[in-house]
Amino acid sequence: MNRLVAALIAYVALGVLTWTTITDSKIRAATLLILALFAVKSFLRRKDVLHPDGKIDSDR
């Protein structure tokens, strides 16, 4: 299992815990939004980690 999948699973788990434990809808929505932003950032950042020089190998 790679680190991106582990991170996304962790964000989903935190989202489920947030949904079940926080009762105030505004705080719950804000927390879920922050978690979603972190998940999107992690997903988009994978390109920089895989190809740090900005070049994509066309041989693959």
C-alpha positions as CSV (number, residue, x, y, z in Angstrom):
1,M,0.0,0.0,0.0
2,N,1.5,3.3,-1.0
3,R,1.5,6.4,1.2
4,L,-1.2,8.3,-0.9
5,V,-3.7,5.5,-0.4
6,A,-2.9,5.4,3.3
7,A,-3.3,9.1,3.6
8,L,-6.7,9.1,1.7
9,I,-7.9,6.2,3.9
10,A,-6.9,8.2,7.0
11,Y,-8.8,11.3,5.7
12,V,-11.9,9.1,5.2
13,A,-11.6,7.7,8.7
14,L,-11.2,11.2,10.1
15,G,-14.3,12.3,8.1
16,V,-16.4,9.4,9.5
17,L,-15.3,10.2,13.0
18,T,-16.0,13.8,12.5
19,W,-19.5,13.0,11.1
20,T,-20.3,10.8,14.1
21,T,-18.9,12.8,16.9
22,I,-19.5,16.5,16.1
23,T,-23.2,17.4,16.4
24,D,-23.1,21.1,15.5
25,S,-23.6,21.3,11.8
26,K,-21.5,24.4,11.2
27,I,-18.5,23.0,13.0
28,R,-19.0,19.6,11.3
29,A,-19.1,21.2,7.9
30,A,-16.0,23.3,8.5
31,T,-14.1,20.3,9.8
32,L,-15.1,18.2,6.8
33,L,-14.1,21.0,4.5
34,I,-10.7,21.3,6.0
35,L,-10.2,17.5,5.8
36,A,-11.3,17.6,2.1
37,L,-8.8,20.4,1.4
38,F,-6.0,18.3,2.9
39,A,-7.1,15.3,0.9
40,V,-7.1,17.3,-2.4
41,K,-3.7,18.8,-1.5
42,S,-2.3,15.3,-0.9
43,F,-3.7,14.0,-4.1
44,L,-2.4,16.9,-6.2
45,R,1.0,16.9,-4.5
46,R,1.7,13.4,-5.7
47,K,2.8,14.7,-9.1
48,D,5.5,16.8,-7.5
49,V,6.7,13.9,-5.4
50,L,6.8,11.5,-8.3
51,H,8.4,13.9,-10.8
52,P,10.4,16.5,-8.8
53,D,12.2,17.9,-11.9
54,G,9.0,18.5,-13.7
55,K,9.7,16.0,-16.5
56,I,7.5,13.1,-17.1
57,D,9.1,10.0,-18.6
58,S,7.5,9.1,-21.9
59,D,9.2,5.6,-21.9
60,R,6.8,4.2,-19.3
